[in-house]
């Protein structure tokens, strides 16, 4: 979860697993909707770290997290290579239209 009450996680649905894989989504608690934020775990952490560094440039913890994830074998994009708007999400026709509670 982020500090605003939104939650991140894998979108696990059989058809999506067969055709796309296991993408990452953000549940926006205010809109009660899911937003596609990354196609895979490497992209998720690359975008999350880049978004964090936009808010807090030169944070040494982001560098350490990147190093550990790379050591663990995760393929990350180059620092600063992610598009802006991490929490805005990306288009995804496979996601249910929000709000989810309706």
PyMOL commands that set and color helices and strands:
alter all, ss='L'
color gray80, all
select helices_A, chain A and resi 14-19+41-55+60-71+86-88
alter helices_A, ss='H'
color red, helices_A
select strands_A, chain A and resi 7-10+24-28+33-38
alter strands_A, ss='S'
color yellow, strands_A
deselect
rebuild
show_as cartoon
